[in-house]
């Protein structure tokens, strides 16, 4: 293995330490797994991006306040 010095934010360290503890691995192993995930991630193709953008607004309801009143609309759909 190669030793490297890196700088992380406090919140990154806390999150990685928490995840490492939950998974029963060392902090270093958690960092290695994270790097491996980044290196093996497949980039989103232009075709996938185009299709996703075409789906935007597909189920347009006409209501302009859905993002702020989504809970109200859900409650109306499932009355007591």
C-alpha beads as a LAMMPS data file, in Angstrom:
LAMMPS data file: protein, C-alpha beads

80 atoms
79 bonds

1 atom types
1 bond types

-500.0 500.0 xlo xhi
-500.0 500.0 ylo yhi
-500.0 500.0 zlo zhi

Masses

1 110.0

Atoms # bond

1 1 1 0.000 0.000 0.000
2 1 1 1.005 3.581 -0.578
3 1 1 0.741 6.136 2.195
4 1 1 -0.769 9.528 1.287
5 1 1 -1.625 12.565 3.343
6 1 1 -5.033 14.041 2.518
7 1 1 -7.155 16.784 4.000
8 1 1 -10.819 16.221 4.780
9 1 1 -13.420 18.450 6.340
10 1 1 -14.530 17.695 9.885
11 1 1 -17.936 16.591 8.643
12 1 1 -16.363 14.208 6.117
13 1 1 -14.203 12.644 8.843
14 1 1 -17.175 12.299 11.200
15 1 1 -19.334 10.692 8.516
16 1 1 -16.598 8.285 7.426
17 1 1 -15.789 7.341 11.030
18 1 1 -19.481 6.675 11.709
19 1 1 -19.807 4.544 8.576
20 1 1 -16.624 2.638 9.373
21 1 1 -17.866 1.868 12.869
22 1 1 -21.270 0.744 11.564
23 1 1 -19.616 -1.563 9.018
24 1 1 -16.965 -2.829 11.413
25 1 1 -14.014 -1.694 9.308
26 1 1 -11.173 0.749 9.845
27 1 1 -11.336 4.377 8.807
28 1 1 -8.652 3.683 6.174
29 1 1 -10.683 0.806 4.744
30 1 1 -13.730 3.059 4.552
31 1 1 -11.693 5.634 2.603
32 1 1 -10.363 2.899 0.263
33 1 1 -13.892 1.625 -0.363
34 1 1 -15.046 5.158 -1.097
35 1 1 -12.231 5.710 -3.583
36 1 1 -12.976 2.354 -5.246
37 1 1 -16.637 3.347 -5.624
38 1 1 -15.626 6.602 -7.285
39 1 1 -13.162 4.890 -9.608
40 1 1 -15.607 2.197 -10.747
41 1 1 -18.618 4.501 -11.134
42 1 1 -19.920 4.578 -14.669
43 1 1 -20.366 8.077 -16.065
44 1 1 -23.876 9.054 -17.105
45 1 1 -24.118 8.905 -20.863
46 1 1 -25.508 11.742 -22.948
47 1 1 -28.380 9.444 -23.949
48 1 1 -29.354 8.745 -20.327
49 1 1 -29.128 12.449 -19.513
50 1 1 -31.280 13.333 -22.556
51 1 1 -33.952 10.773 -21.612
52 1 1 -34.020 12.003 -18.023
53 1 1 -34.516 15.578 -19.174
54 1 1 -37.357 14.478 -21.472
55 1 1 -39.110 12.982 -18.424
56 1 1 -39.093 16.311 -16.588
57 1 1 -42.650 17.589 -16.390
58 1 1 -44.125 14.358 -17.775
59 1 1 -46.742 14.182 -15.005
60 1 1 -47.395 17.913 -14.880
61 1 1 -50.553 18.484 -12.843
62 1 1 -51.049 22.155 -13.541
63 1 1 -50.910 22.932 -9.816
64 1 1 -48.156 25.444 -9.141
65 1 1 -47.756 24.728 -5.421
66 1 1 -47.148 20.963 -5.390
67 1 1 -43.584 21.276 -4.147
68 1 1 -44.652 23.269 -1.103
69 1 1 -47.996 21.513 -0.454
70 1 1 -47.160 17.901 -1.348
71 1 1 -48.148 16.662 2.148
72 1 1 -51.546 18.348 1.872
73 1 1 -52.187 16.765 -1.520
74 1 1 -51.136 13.350 -0.215
75 1 1 -53.482 13.694 2.779
76 1 1 -56.328 14.614 0.426
77 1 1 -55.641 11.460 -1.574
78 1 1 -55.802 9.274 1.532
79 1 1 -58.633 10.656 3.674
80 1 1 -59.265 9.206 7.163

Bonds

1 1 1 2
2 1 2 3
3 1 3 4
4 1 4 5
5 1 5 6
6 1 6 7
7 1 7 8
8 1 8 9
9 1 9 10
10 1 10 11
11 1 11 12
12 1 12 13
13 1 13 14
14 1 14 15
15 1 15 16
16 1 16 17
17 1 17 18
18 1 18 19
19 1 19 20
20 1 20 21
21 1 21 22
22 1 22 23
23 1 23 24
24 1 24 25
25 1 25 26
26 1 26 27
27 1 27 28
28 1 28 29
29 1 29 30
30 1 30 31
31 1 31 32
32 1 32 33
33 1 33 34
34 1 34 35
35 1 35 36
36 1 36 37
37 1 37 38
38 1 38 39
39 1 39 40
40 1 40 41
41 1 41 42
42 1 42 43
43 1 43 44
44 1 44 45
45 1 45 46
46 1 46 47
47 1 47 48
48 1 48 49
49 1 49 50
50 1 50 51
51 1 51 52
52 1 52 53
53 1 53 54
54 1 54 55
55 1 55 56
56 1 56 57
57 1 57 58
58 1 58 59
59 1 59 60
60 1 60 61
61 1 61 62
62 1 62 63
63 1 63 64
64 1 64 65
65 1 65 66
66 1 66 67
67 1 67 68
68 1 68 69
69 1 69 70
70 1 70 71
71 1 71 72
72 1 72 73
73 1 73 74
74 1 74 75
75 1 75 76
76 1 76 77
77 1 77 78
78 1 78 79
79 1 79 80
